[in-house]
Amino acid sequence: MSENDVSLPTRLAFVIQLQASSGVSEIGHRGRVEHLASGQAMHFADEGEFWAFIDSVLATKCSEQRV
């Protein structure tokens, strides 16, 4: 693996769908996020909800790996 190659495990992959009216420069993105490995998904109304979901899934996955 070269310096430019990055290991991106699929167990840490998410799909993010933004609402059509949500532009990159807009505050308050709305959309849906799904964790590919588990199928867990949720709709979010703001960036805080989005990051809370990501944090929750990653915390669960990390604790499962330690067991």
PQR file with spaces between the fields and no chain letter, atoms N, CA, C, O and H, PARSE charges and radii, in Angstrom:
ATOM       1  N    MET     1       0.853   -1.180    0.000 -0.4000 1.5000
ATOM       2  CA   MET     1       0.000    0.000    0.000 -0.0000 2.0000
ATOM       3  C    MET     1       0.896    1.240    0.000  0.5500 1.7000
ATOM       4  O    MET     1       1.802    1.357    0.825 -0.5500 1.4000
ATOM       5  N    SER     2       0.646    2.138   -0.904 -0.4000 1.5000
ATOM       6  CA   SER     2       1.447    3.352   -0.989 -0.0000 2.0000
ATOM       7  C    SER     2       0.958    4.389    0.020  0.5500 1.7000
ATOM       8  O    SER     2      -0.072    4.214    0.671 -0.5500 1.4000
ATOM       9  H    SER     2      -0.090    2.044   -1.574  0.4000 1.0000
ATOM      10  N    GLU     3       1.706    5.446    0.127 -0.4000 1.5000
ATOM      11  CA   GLU     3       1.360    6.530    1.057 -0.0000 2.0000
ATOM      12  C    GLU     3      -0.001    7.139    0.726  0.5500 1.7000
ATOM      13  O    GLU     3      -0.699    7.605    1.626 -0.5500 1.4000
ATOM      14  H    GLU     3       2.543    5.588   -0.402  0.4000 1.0000
ATOM      15  N    ASN     4      -0.389    7.140   -0.558 -0.4000 1.5000
ATOM      16  CA   ASN     4      -1.649    7.734   -0.987 -0.0000 2.0000
ATOM      17  C    ASN     4      -2.835    6.798   -0.810  0.5500 1.7000
ATOM      18  O    ASN     4      -3.981    7.248   -0.835 -0.5500 1.4000
ATOM      19  H    ASN     4       0.178    6.761   -1.289  0.4000 1.0000
ATOM      20  N    ASP     5      -2.580    5.489   -0.629 -0.4000 1.5000
ATOM      21  CA   ASP     5      -3.665    4.534   -0.406 -0.0000 2.0000
ATOM      22  C    ASP     5      -4.119    4.623    1.035  0.5500 1.7000
ATOM      23  O    ASP     5      -3.304    4.688    1.955 -0.5500 1.4000
ATOM      24  H    ASP     5      -1.649    5.124   -0.608  0.4000 1.0000
ATOM      25  N    VAL     6      -5.407    4.625    1.217 -0.4000 1.5000
ATOM      26  CA   VAL     6      -5.984    4.715    2.549 -0.0000 2.0000
ATOM      27  C    VAL     6      -6.898    3.512    2.750  0.5500 1.7000
ATOM      28  O    VAL     6      -7.708    3.181    1.884 -0.5500 1.4000
ATOM      29  H    VAL     6      -6.069    4.573    0.469  0.4000 1.0000
ATOM      30  N    SER     7      -6.756    2.867    3.896 -0.4000 1.5000
ATOM      31  CA   SER     7      -7.639    1.752    4.196 -0.0000 2.0000
ATOM      32  C    SER     7      -8.998    2.294    4.619  0.5500 1.7000
ATOM      33  O    SER     7      -9.104    3.014    5.612 -0.5500 1.4000
ATOM      34  H    SER     7      -6.098    3.136    4.599  0.4000 1.0000
ATOM      35  N    LEU     8     -10.023    1.950    3.872 -0.4000 1.5000
ATOM      36  CA   LEU     8     -11.373    2.412    4.173 -0.0000 2.0000
ATOM      37  C    LEU     8     -12.268    1.190    4.350  0.5500 1.7000
ATOM      38  O    LEU     8     -12.905    0.745    3.395 -0.5500 1.4000
ATOM      39  H    LEU     8      -9.936    1.364    3.065  0.4000 1.0000
ATOM      40  N    PRO     9     -12.321    0.646    5.563 -0.5600 1.5000
ATOM      41  CA   PRO     9     -13.113   -0.562    5.789  0.2800 2.0000
ATOM      42  C    PRO     9     -14.606   -0.302    5.582  0.5500 1.7000
ATOM      43  O    PRO     9     -15.136    0.718    6.023 -0.5500 1.4000
ATOM      44  N    THR    10     -15.269   -1.233    4.909 -0.4000 1.5000
ATOM      45  CA   THR    10     -16.692   -1.061    4.626 -0.0000 2.0000
ATOM      46  C    THR    10     -17.538   -1.091    5.890  0.5500 1.7000
ATOM      47  O    THR    10     -18.656   -0.575    5.887 -0.5500 1.4000
ATOM      48  H    THR    10     -14.839   -2.061    4.551  0.4000 1.0000
ATOM      49  N    ARG    11     -17.032   -1.686    6.977 -0.4000 1.5000
ATOM      50  CA   ARG    11     -17.796   -1.692    8.229 -0.0000 2.0000
ATOM      51  C    ARG    11     -17.940   -0.286    8.801  0.5500 1.7000
ATOM      52  O    ARG    11     -18.745   -0.055    9.703 -0.5500 1.4000
ATOM      53  H    ARG    11     -16.124   -2.105    6.979  0.4000 1.0000
ATOM      54  N    LEU    12     -17.162    0.645    8.275 -0.4000 1.5000
ATOM      55  CA   LEU    12     -17.246    2.038    8.726 -0.0000 2.0000
ATOM      56  C    LEU    12     -17.836    2.947    7.647  0.5500 1.7000
ATOM      57  O    LEU    12     -17.687    4.167    7.713 -0.5500 1.4000
ATOM      58  H    LEU    12     -16.508    0.458    7.542  0.4000 1.0000
ATOM      59  N    ALA    13     -18.505    2.355    6.654 -0.4000 1.5000
ATOM      60  CA   ALA    13     -19.044    3.128    5.532 -0.0000 2.0000
ATOM      61  C    ALA    13     -20.483    3.569    5.794  0.5500 1.7000
ATOM      62  O    ALA    13     -21.286    2.828    6.360 -0.5500 1.4000
ATOM      63  H    ALA    13     -18.626    1.364    6.600  0.4000 1.0000
ATOM      64  N    PHE    14     -20.779    4.777    5.373 -0.4000 1.5000
ATOM      65  CA   PHE    14     -22.111    5.364    5.498 -0.0000 2.0000
ATOM      66  C    PHE    14     -22.525    5.931    4.145  0.5500 1.7000
ATOM      67  O    PHE    14     -21.682    6.353    3.352 -0.5500 1.4000
ATOM      68  H    PHE    14     -20.126    5.379    4.914  0.4000 1.0000
ATOM      69  N    VAL    15     -23.839    5.938    3.888 -0.4000 1.5000
ATOM      70  CA   VAL    15     -24.397    6.619    2.725 -0.0000 2.0000
ATOM      71  C    VAL    15     -25.165    7.816    3.269  0.5500 1.7000
ATOM      72  O    VAL    15     -25.942    7.693    4.216 -0.5500 1.4000
ATOM      73  H    VAL    15     -24.524    5.596    4.532  0.4000 1.0000
ATOM      74  N    ILE    16     -24.943    8.952    2.670 -0.4000 1.5000
ATOM      75  CA   ILE    16     -25.617   10.179    3.094 -0.0000 2.0000
ATOM      76  C    ILE    16     -26.414   10.706    1.913  0.5500 1.7000
ATOM      77  O    ILE    16     -25.866   10.942    0.837 -0.5500 1.4000
ATOM      78  H    ILE    16     -24.313    9.052    1.900  0.4000 1.0000
ATOM      79  N    GLN    17     -27.708   10.889    2.123 -0.4000 1.5000
ATOM      80  CA   GLN    17     -28.575   11.468    1.107 -0.0000 2.0000
ATOM      81  C    GLN    17     -29.058   12.812    1.635  0.5500 1.7000
ATOM      82  O    GLN    17     -29.684   12.885    2.692 -0.5500 1.4000
ATOM      83  H    GLN    17     -28.153   10.697    2.997  0.4000 1.0000
ATOM      84  N    LEU    18     -28.763   13.872    0.892 -0.4000 1.5000
ATOM      85  CA   LEU    18     -29.202   15.203    1.296 -0.0000 2.0000
ATOM      86  C    LEU    18     -30.473   15.564    0.562  0.5500 1.7000
ATOM      87  O    LEU    18     -30.654   15.225   -0.608 -0.5500 1.4000
ATOM      88  H    LEU    18     -28.254   13.813    0.034  0.4000 1.0000
ATOM      89  N    GLN    19     -31.345   16.253    1.264 -0.4000 1.5000
ATOM      90  CA   GLN    19     -32.583   16.737    0.656 -0.0000 2.0000
ATOM      91  C    GLN    19     -32.218   17.664   -0.495  0.5500 1.7000
ATOM      92  O    GLN    19     -31.241   18.408   -0.409 -0.5500 1.4000
ATOM      93  H    GLN    19     -31.197   16.529    2.213  0.4000 1.0000
ATOM      94  N    ALA    20     -32.986   17.625   -1.555 -0.4000 1.5000
ATOM      95  CA   ALA    20     -32.667   18.389   -2.762 -0.0000 2.0000
ATOM      96  C    ALA    20     -32.443   19.872   -2.493  0.5500 1.7000
ATOM      97  O    ALA    20     -31.624   20.500   -3.164 -0.5500 1.4000
ATOM      98  H    ALA    20     -33.779   17.021   -1.625  0.4000 1.0000
ATOM      99  N    SER    21     -33.148   20.437   -1.533 -0.4000 1.5000
ATOM     100  CA   SER    21     -33.002   21.867   -1.256 -0.0000 2.0000
ATOM     101  C    SER    21     -31.809   22.167   -0.352  0.5500 1.7000
ATOM     102  O    SER    21     -31.512   23.332   -0.086 -0.5500 1.4000
ATOM     103  H    SER    21     -33.813   19.927   -0.988  0.4000 1.0000
ATOM     104  N    SER    22     -31.121   21.123    0.122 -0.4000 1.5000
ATOM     105  CA   SER    22     -29.976   21.326    1.000 -0.0000 2.0000
ATOM     106  C    SER    22     -28.716   21.506    0.171  0.5500 1.7000
ATOM     107  O    SER    22     -28.189   20.546   -0.391 -0.5500 1.4000
ATOM     108  H    SER    22     -31.362   20.177   -0.095  0.4000 1.0000
ATOM     109  N    GLY    23     -28.245   22.717    0.100 -0.4000 1.5000
ATOM     110  CA   GLY    23     -27.011   22.991   -0.619 -0.0000 2.0000
ATOM     111  C    GLY    23     -25.826   22.885    0.325  0.5500 1.7000
ATOM     112  O    GLY    23     -25.986   22.914    1.546 -0.5500 1.4000
ATOM     113  H    GLY    23     -28.673   23.497    0.557  0.4000 1.0000
ATOM     114  N    VAL    24     -24.651   22.762   -0.242 -0.4000 1.5000
ATOM     115  CA   VAL    24     -23.448   22.616    0.568 -0.0000 2.0000
ATOM     116  C    VAL    24     -23.239   23.845    1.452  0.5500 1.7000
ATOM     117  O    VAL    24     -22.738   23.726    2.570 -0.5500 1.4000
ATOM     118  H    VAL    24     -24.522   22.738   -1.233  0.4000 1.0000
ATOM     119  N    SER    25     -23.612   24.997    0.968 -0.4000 1.5000
ATOM     120  CA   SER    25     -23.382   26.222    1.734 -0.0000 2.0000
ATOM     121  C    SER    25     -24.509   26.536    2.719  0.5500 1.7000
ATOM     122  O    SER    25     -24.392   27.462    3.522 -0.5500 1.4000
ATOM     123  H    SER    25     -24.019   25.093    0.060  0.4000 1.0000
ATOM     124  N    GLU    26     -25.604   25.762    2.659 -0.4000 1.5000
ATOM     125  CA   GLU    26     -26.729   26.029    3.557 -0.0000 2.0000
ATOM     126  C    GLU    26     -26.474   25.469    4.946  0.5500 1.7000
ATOM     127  O    GLU    26     -25.831   24.429    5.094 -0.5500 1.4000
ATOM     128  H    GLU    26     -25.699   25.010    2.008  0.4000 1.0000
ATOM     129  N    ILE    27     -26.972   26.151    5.950 -0.4000 1.5000
ATOM     130  CA   ILE    27     -26.917   25.646    7.315 -0.0000 2.0000
ATOM     131  C    ILE    27     -28.203   24.874    7.569  0.5500 1.7000
ATOM     132  O    ILE    27     -29.266   25.271    7.092 -0.5500 1.4000
ATOM     133  H    ILE    27     -27.494   26.995    5.829  0.4000 1.0000
ATOM     134  N    GLY    28     -28.120   23.800    8.299 -0.4000 1.5000
ATOM     135  CA   GLY    28     -29.306   23.033    8.613 -0.0000 2.0000
ATOM     136  C    GLY    28     -29.630   21.985    7.571  0.5500 1.7000
ATOM     137  O    GLY    28     -30.776   21.872    7.138 -0.5500 1.4000
ATOM     138  H    GLY    28     -27.256   23.478    8.686  0.4000 1.0000
ATOM     139  N    HIS    29     -28.633   21.218    7.165 -0.4000 1.5000
ATOM     140  CA   HIS    29     -28.856   20.142    6.198 -0.0000 2.0000
ATOM     141  C    HIS    29     -29.930   19.183    6.692  0.5500 1.7000
ATOM     142  O    HIS    29     -30.028   18.911    7.889 -0.5500 1.4000
ATOM     143  H    HIS    29     -27.702   21.310    7.517  0.4000 1.0000
ATOM     144  N    ARG    30     -30.720   18.681    5.779 -0.4000 1.5000
ATOM     145  CA   ARG    30     -31.723   17.660    6.067 -0.0000 2.0000
ATOM     146  C    ARG    30     -31.456   16.499    5.126  0.5500 1.7000
ATOM     147  O    ARG    30     -31.014   16.681    3.992 -0.5500 1.4000
ATOM     148  H    ARG    30     -30.641   18.902    4.807  0.4000 1.0000
ATOM     149  N    GLY    31     -31.734   15.306    5.621 -0.4000 1.5000
ATOM     150  CA   GLY    31     -31.545   14.157    4.750 -0.0000 2.0000
ATOM     151  C    GLY    31     -31.660   12.849    5.500  0.5500 1.7000
ATOM     152  O    GLY    31     -32.355   12.738    6.509 -0.5500 1.4000
ATOM     153  H    GLY    31     -32.093   15.157    6.542  0.4000 1.0000
ATOM     154  N    ARG    32     -30.955   11.861    4.975 -0.4000 1.5000
ATOM     155  CA   ARG    32     -30.996   10.512    5.522 -0.0000 2.0000
ATOM     156  C    ARG    32     -29.575    9.969    5.534  0.5500 1.7000
ATOM     157  O    ARG    32     -28.797   10.230    4.616 -0.5500 1.4000
ATOM     158  H    ARG    32     -30.390   11.951    4.155  0.4000 1.0000
ATOM     159  N    VAL    33     -29.240    9.222    6.563 -0.4000 1.5000
ATOM     160  CA   VAL    33     -27.925    8.591    6.648 -0.0000 2.0000
ATOM     161  C    VAL    33     -28.130    7.120    6.985  0.5500 1.7000
ATOM     162  O    VAL    33     -28.983    6.773    7.802 -0.5500 1.4000
ATOM     163  H    VAL    33     -29.871    9.010    7.308  0.4000 1.0000
ATOM     164  N    GLU    34     -27.339    6.259    6.346 -0.4000 1.5000
ATOM     165  CA   GLU    34     -27.445    4.819    6.570 -0.0000 2.0000
ATOM     166  C    GLU    34     -26.060    4.217    6.751  0.5500 1.7000
ATOM     167  O    GLU    34     -25.133    4.514    5.997 -0.5500 1.4000
ATOM     168  H    GLU    34     -26.646    6.541    5.682  0.4000 1.0000
ATOM     169  N    HIS    35     -25.935    3.363    7.767 -0.4000 1.5000
ATOM     170  CA   HIS    35     -24.704    2.616    7.993 -0.0000 2.0000
ATOM     171  C    HIS    35     -24.803    1.356    7.143  0.5500 1.7000
ATOM     172  O    HIS    35     -25.701    0.540    7.348 -0.5500 1.4000
ATOM     173  H    HIS    35     -26.688    3.122    8.380  0.4000 1.0000
ATOM     174  N    LEU    36     -23.888    1.190    6.191 -0.4000 1.5000
ATOM     175  CA   LEU    36     -24.007    0.103    5.226 -0.0000 2.0000
ATOM     176  C    LEU    36     -23.908   -1.276    5.849  0.5500 1.7000
ATOM     177  O    LEU    36     -24.661   -2.171    5.464 -0.5500 1.4000
ATOM     178  H    LEU    36     -23.159    1.853    6.024  0.4000 1.0000
ATOM     179  N    ALA    37     -23.008   -1.479    6.796 -0.4000 1.5000
ATOM     180  CA   ALA    37     -22.797   -2.811    7.362 -0.0000 2.0000
ATOM     181  C    ALA    37     -23.997   -3.301    8.168  0.5500 1.7000
ATOM     182  O    ALA    37     -24.338   -4.482    8.101 -0.5500 1.4000
ATOM     183  H    ALA    37     -22.397   -0.752    7.109  0.4000 1.0000
ATOM     184  N    SER    38     -24.640   -2.422    8.923 -0.4000 1.5000
ATOM     185  CA   SER    38     -25.731   -2.847    9.800 -0.0000 2.0000
ATOM     186  C    SER    38     -27.114   -2.567    9.222  0.5500 1.7000
ATOM     187  O    SER    38     -28.098   -3.181    9.637 -0.5500 1.4000
ATOM     188  H    SER    38     -24.363   -1.462    8.977  0.4000 1.0000
ATOM     189  N    GLY    39     -27.193   -1.642    8.268 -0.4000 1.5000
ATOM     190  CA   GLY    39     -28.484   -1.257    7.725 -0.0000 2.0000
ATOM     191  C    GLY    39     -29.219   -0.234    8.583  0.5500 1.7000
ATOM     192  O    GLY    39     -30.317    0.194    8.228 -0.5500 1.4000
ATOM     193  H    GLY    39     -26.394   -1.144    7.931  0.4000 1.0000
ATOM     194  N    GLN    40     -28.622    0.165    9.714 -0.4000 1.5000
ATOM     195  CA   GLN    40     -29.247    1.191   10.557 -0.0000 2.0000
ATOM     196  C    GLN    40     -29.330    2.487    9.758  0.5500 1.7000
ATOM     197  O    GLN    40     -28.384    2.866    9.068 -0.5500 1.4000
ATOM     198  H    GLN    40     -27.730   -0.183   10.002  0.4000 1.0000
ATOM     199  N    ALA    41     -30.464    3.154    9.859 -0.4000 1.5000
ATOM     200  CA   ALA    41     -30.651    4.397    9.112 -0.0000 2.0000
ATOM     201  C    ALA    41     -31.540    5.341    9.892  0.5500 1.7000
ATOM     202  O    ALA    41     -32.298    4.923   10.767 -0.5500 1.4000
ATOM     203  H    ALA    41     -31.233    2.846   10.419  0.4000 1.0000
ATOM     204  N    MET    42     -31.441    6.604    9.570 -0.4000 1.5000
ATOM     205  CA   MET    42     -32.310    7.606   10.176 -0.0000 2.0000
ATOM     206  C    MET    42     -32.369    8.833    9.287  0.5500 1.7000
ATOM     207  O    MET    42     -31.452    9.107    8.512 -0.5500 1.4000
ATOM     208  H    MET    42     -30.825    6.944    8.859  0.4000 1.0000
ATOM     209  N    HIS    43     -33.466    9.566    9.416 -0.4000 1.5000
ATOM     210  CA   HIS    43     -33.592   10.869    8.785 -0.0000 2.0000
ATOM     211  C    HIS    43     -33.089   11.899    9.787  0.5500 1.7000
ATOM     212  O    HIS    43     -33.314   11.763   10.989 -0.5500 1.4000
ATOM     213  H    HIS    43     -34.210    9.343   10.045  0.4000 1.0000
ATOM     214  N    PHE    44     -32.417   12.915    9.298 -0.4000 1.5000
ATOM     215  CA   PHE    44     -31.924   13.966   10.186 -0.0000 2.0000
ATOM     216  C    PHE    44     -32.394   15.327    9.678  0.5500 1.7000
ATOM     217  O    PHE    44     -32.548   15.557    8.478 -0.5500 1.4000
ATOM     218  H    PHE    44     -32.234   13.025    8.321  0.4000 1.0000
ATOM     219  N    ALA    45     -32.616   16.216   10.644 -0.4000 1.5000
ATOM     220  CA   ALA    45     -33.107   17.556   10.316 -0.0000 2.0000
ATOM     221  C    ALA    45     -32.028   18.616   10.477  0.5500 1.7000
ATOM     222  O    ALA    45     -32.209   19.765   10.074 -0.5500 1.4000
ATOM     223  H    ALA    45     -32.491   16.029   11.619  0.4000 1.0000
ATOM     224  N    ASP    46     -30.901   18.223   11.071 -0.4000 1.5000
ATOM     225  CA   ASP    46     -29.802   19.170   11.218 -0.0000 2.0000
ATOM     226  C    ASP    46     -28.492   18.417   11.386  0.5500 1.7000
ATOM     227  O    ASP    46     -28.482   17.197   11.552 -0.5500 1.4000
ATOM     228  H    ASP    46     -30.754   17.290   11.399  0.4000 1.0000
ATOM     229  N    GLU    47     -27.417   19.134   11.343 -0.4000 1.5000
ATOM     230  CA   GLU    47     -26.083   18.547   11.422 -0.0000 2.0000
ATOM     231  C    GLU    47     -25.850   17.836   12.752  0.5500 1.7000
ATOM     232  O    GLU    47     -25.147   16.827   12.795 -0.5500 1.4000
ATOM     233  H    GLU    47     -27.425   20.125   11.208  0.4000 1.0000
ATOM     234  N    GLY    48     -26.419   18.339   13.818 -0.4000 1.5000
ATOM     235  CA   GLY    48     -26.262   17.716   15.132 -0.0000 2.0000
ATOM     236  C    GLY    48     -26.846   16.310   15.171  0.5500 1.7000
ATOM     237  O    GLY    48     -26.224   15.394   15.709 -0.5500 1.4000
ATOM     238  H    GLY    48     -26.990   19.159   13.784  0.4000 1.0000
ATOM     239  N    GLU    49     -28.033   16.132   14.606 -0.4000 1.5000
ATOM     240  CA   GLU    49     -28.657   14.805   14.551 -0.0000 2.0000
ATOM     241  C    GLU    49     -27.825   13.852   13.691  0.5500 1.7000
ATOM     242  O    GLU    49     -27.663   12.678   14.027 -0.5500 1.4000
ATOM     243  H    GLU    49     -28.539   16.876   14.168  0.4000 1.0000
ATOM     244  N    PHE    50     -27.303   14.368   12.586 -0.4000 1.5000
ATOM     245  CA   PHE    50     -26.463   13.560   11.704 -0.0000 2.0000
ATOM     246  C    PHE    50     -25.241   13.039   12.467  0.5500 1.7000
ATOM     247  O    PHE    50     -24.974   11.837   12.471 -0.5500 1.4000
ATOM     248  H    PHE    50     -27.435   15.321   12.313  0.4000 1.0000
ATOM     249  N    TRP    51     -24.503   13.944   13.110 -0.4000 1.5000
ATOM     250  CA   TRP    51     -23.284   13.543   13.824 -0.0000 2.0000
ATOM     251  C    TRP    51     -23.596   12.669   15.026  0.5500 1.7000
ATOM     252  O    TRP    51     -22.800   11.792   15.360 -0.5500 1.4000
ATOM     253  H    TRP    51     -24.720   14.920   13.107  0.4000 1.0000
ATOM     254  N    ALA    52     -24.720   12.877   15.681 -0.4000 1.5000
ATOM     255  CA   ALA    52     -25.105   12.025   16.810 -0.0000 2.0000
ATOM     256  C    ALA    52     -25.311   10.589   16.342  0.5500 1.7000
ATOM     257  O    ALA    52     -24.915    9.651   17.033 -0.5500 1.4000
ATOM     258  H    ALA    52     -25.367   13.590   15.409  0.4000 1.0000
ATOM     259  N    PHE    53     -25.926   10.407   15.176 -0.4000 1.5000
ATOM     260  CA   PHE    53     -26.126    9.071   14.622 -0.0000 2.0000
ATOM     261  C    PHE    53     -24.785    8.420   14.289  0.5500 1.7000
ATOM     262  O    PHE    53     -24.546    7.267   14.648 -0.5500 1.4000
ATOM     263  H    PHE    53     -26.248   11.170   14.614  0.4000 1.0000
ATOM     264  N    ILE    54     -23.923    9.147   13.612 -0.4000 1.5000
ATOM     265  CA   ILE    54     -22.597    8.625   13.256 -0.0000 2.0000
ATOM     266  C    ILE    54     -21.844    8.213   14.523  0.5500 1.7000
ATOM     267  O    ILE    54     -21.307    7.109   14.599 -0.5500 1.4000
ATOM     268  H    ILE    54     -24.117   10.084   13.320  0.4000 1.0000
ATOM     269  N    ASP    55     -21.809    9.097   15.506 -0.4000 1.5000
ATOM     270  CA   ASP    55     -21.111    8.808   16.767 -0.0000 2.0000
ATOM     271  C    ASP    55     -21.684    7.572   17.448  0.5500 1.7000
ATOM     272  O    ASP    55     -20.936    6.735   17.952 -0.5500 1.4000
ATOM     273  H    ASP    55     -22.245    9.994   15.445  0.4000 1.0000
ATOM     274  N    SER    56     -23.005    7.457   17.465 -0.4000 1.5000
ATOM     275  CA   SER    56     -23.663    6.331   18.111 -0.0000 2.0000
ATOM     276  C    SER    56     -23.305    5.011   17.428  0.5500 1.7000
ATOM     277  O    SER    56     -22.977    4.032   18.097 -0.5500 1.4000
ATOM     278  H    SER    56     -23.613    8.137   17.055  0.4000 1.0000
ATOM     279  N    VAL    57     -23.368    4.986   16.113 -0.4000 1.5000
ATOM     280  CA   VAL    57     -23.041    3.765   15.373 -0.0000 2.0000
ATOM     281  C    VAL    57     -21.579    3.392   15.583  0.5500 1.7000
ATOM     282  O    VAL    57     -21.265    2.231   15.847 -0.5500 1.4000
ATOM     283  H    VAL    57     -23.635    5.782   15.569  0.4000 1.0000
ATOM     284  N    LEU    58     -20.688    4.365   15.468 -0.4000 1.5000
ATOM     285  CA   LEU    58     -19.266    4.066   15.623 -0.0000 2.0000
ATOM     286  C    LEU    58     -18.936    3.621   17.043  0.5500 1.7000
ATOM     287  O    LEU    58     -18.108    2.730   17.231 -0.5500 1.4000
ATOM     288  H    LEU    58     -20.942    5.308   15.254  0.4000 1.0000
ATOM     289  N    ALA    59     -19.567    4.222   18.040 -0.4000 1.5000
ATOM     290  CA   ALA    59     -19.335    3.815   19.430 -0.0000 2.0000
ATOM     291  C    ALA    59     -19.794    2.384   19.648  0.5500 1.7000
ATOM     292  O    ALA    59     -19.128    1.617   20.343 -0.5500 1.4000
ATOM     293  H    ALA    59     -20.240    4.945   17.887  0.4000 1.0000
ATOM     294  N    THR    60     -20.931    2.017   19.057 -0.4000 1.5000
ATOM     295  CA   THR    60     -21.451    0.657   19.179 -0.0000 2.0000
ATOM     296  C    THR    60     -20.503   -0.325   18.498  0.5500 1.7000
ATOM     297  O    THR    60     -20.190   -1.373   19.062 -0.5500 1.4000
ATOM     298  H    THR    60     -21.472    2.641   18.493  0.4000 1.0000
ATOM     299  N    LYS    61     -20.051   -0.003   17.310 -0.4000 1.5000
ATOM     300  CA   LYS    61     -19.161   -0.886   16.559 -0.0000 2.0000
ATOM     301  C    LYS    61     -17.830   -1.060   17.286  0.5500 1.7000
ATOM     302  O    LYS    61     -17.285   -2.163   17.316 -0.5500 1.4000
ATOM     303  H    LYS    61     -20.305    0.849   16.852  0.4000 1.0000
ATOM     304  N    CYS    62     -17.304    0.006   17.867 -0.4000 1.5000
ATOM     305  CA   CYS    62     -16.038   -0.082   18.598 -0.0000 2.0000
ATOM     306  C    CYS    62     -16.178   -0.939   19.840  0.5500 1.7000
ATOM     307  O    CYS    62     -15.288   -1.731   20.150 -0.5500 1.4000
ATOM     308  H    CYS    62     -17.747    0.902   17.843  0.4000 1.0000
ATOM     309  N    SER    63     -17.301   -0.788   20.568 -0.4000 1.5000
ATOM     310  CA   SER    63     -17.496   -1.585   21.786 -0.0000 2.0000
ATOM     311  C    SER    63     -17.724   -3.045   21.433  0.5500 1.7000
ATOM     312  O    SER    63     -17.313   -3.917   22.198 -0.5500 1.4000
ATOM     313  H    SER    63     -18.024   -0.145   20.317  0.4000 1.0000
ATOM     314  N    GLU    64     -18.363   -3.351   20.303 -0.4000 1.5000
ATOM     315  CA   GLU    64     -18.573   -4.728   19.873 -0.0000 2.0000
ATOM     316  C    GLU    64     -17.244   -5.407   19.527  0.5500 1.7000
ATOM     317  O    GLU    64     -17.078   -6.605   19.757 -0.5500 1.4000
ATOM     318  H    GLU    64     -18.697   -2.643   19.681  0.4000 1.0000
ATOM     319  N    GLN    65     -16.315   -4.653   18.982 -0.4000 1.5000
ATOM     320  CA   GLN    65     -15.019   -5.205   18.601 -0.0000 2.0000
ATOM     321  C    GLN    65     -14.169   -5.556   19.818  0.5500 1.7000
ATOM     322  O    GLN    65     -13.322   -6.447   19.741 -0.5500 1.4000
ATOM     323  H    GLN    65     -16.449   -3.680   18.795  0.4000 1.0000
ATOM     324  N    ARG    66     -14.380   -4.876   20.929 -0.4000 1.5000
ATOM     325  CA   ARG    66     -13.592   -5.124   22.144 -0.0000 2.0000
ATOM     326  C    ARG    66     -14.053   -6.368   22.884  0.5500 1.7000
ATOM     327  O    ARG    66     -13.302   -6.921   23.689 -0.5500 1.4000
ATOM     328  H    ARG    66     -15.067   -4.153   20.992  0.4000 1.0000
ATOM     329  N    VAL    67     -15.267   -6.814   22.627 -0.4000 1.5000
ATOM     330  CA   VAL    67     -15.838   -7.957   23.334 -0.0000 2.0000
ATOM     331  C    VAL    67     -15.261   -9.249   22.815  0.5500 1.7000
ATOM     332  O    VAL    67     -15.625  -10.323   23.294 -0.5500 1.4000
ATOM     333  H    VAL    67     -15.876   -6.365   21.974  0.4000 1.0000
